[in-house]
Amino acid sequence: LVEKFGIDPNNAFAFWDWVGGRYSVCSAVGVLPLSLQYGFSVVEKFLKGASSIDQHFKSTSLEENIPVLLGLLSVRNVSFLGYPARAILPYSQALEKFAPHIQQVSMESNGKGV
């Protein structure tokens, strides 16, 4: 399929369809391009940060649990207040692609209904 798309198969990184987490930045597939771009020492810090928020989610009460509170705010804003979207406002030119990235992550996590 890569060749049919116009890419030399020698330039393709293949992985099996049974590999889990193909759309997760923390998976083996997702972390590879980050490692190649930034080096594994940077990616290791990134993964430690991800692990830290996972531990926070597992061990913190609902009243102080940041991922839970953000999820509940999203449900409230969409379902009860009728806000159809959220604003992500990058404060730096280096983050210009952050909002589309978050939109893609959200669609992959929640299903592509919109």
N, C-alpha and C positions, 0 to 999 in steps of 0.2 A: 504493500500500500504506500509505503514511503516513496518508492521509485515512481509509482503511478502519480503521486503528488508532485513529482519533479525534483526530489531530493535524492542524491546519490546514497544508496544503501550503506556504503562505507562510512558515511557521516551520520548514521542513525545509531542511537543508543537503544538497543532492544531489551525488553523485559517481558516476562510472561504475563498473560492476562490474569493469572491467579495471584499475582503480587498485590497484596493489600495496600491501601493507603495511597493509591496512585495520584490522588488529588490533595493529599496532605503534605504540607511543607515540611513536616517533621518525619515523614516516611523516608525509607532508603531512596526511593525514586525522587522525592521532593527535595531532599537535602543534598543530593549529588550536585545539581547546578550551583547551589549556594556555596558548597565546598570548593568547587572549581573557581568560582568568581572571587570569593572572599578569603579562602583558606580555612582549614578545619579548626584552627584555634578560635576564629570568630564564630563559626557555626557551633562549636562546642558551647560557647557562652550563650548563644541563641537557644540551643536545646536545654541548657540549664535554666534559662528564664521560662521556657515552656513548661518544664518540669515543676518549677516553683509555683506557677499559677495552677497547675494540676493538683499539687499538694494543698494549696490554699483552698481550692474547690472541695477537695475531699475532707478537709479537716476543720473548716470554718463554719460556724453556725449560719443558718440562712439569713439572719438579720445583718450579718457583716460579710456575707459571701459576695464578692464583687461580680463573678460571672452570673450568679443567680439574680442579683439585683439588676444587672444590665439586661438580662433576659426578661425579667418582669417589667422593667420600664419599657422595653420594646413592645411587649404584649399590650401594656396599658396604652401606649401612644397609638398603636395601630388599631386595636380592637375597641377601646373605650373612648379615645379622643378623636379617632378618625384621621390621624396623620398618616398619609400614604407613603412617606419616605423619611429618611434621616439625612442630615447634612454631615458630611465629613469635609472639614476645611483644612487642607494642608497649610502649614505655616512656613513652608520652605519649598523652593523650586525642586529640590531633590526628592520631595514627596509628591510630585505632580501625578504620578501613576498610582498612588496609594488608594485613592477613592475607587477607581475602577477595579483594583485588586480586591478591596473589601467587598465590592458588589459581586464579583465573581465567587469569592469565598462564601458569601451569604447564599447565593443561588445554589452552589454545590451542596451546602449544608442543609438547606431548607427545601430543596427541589426547585425546578425551574418553572414555576407557575407564572412568572411574569417575565 
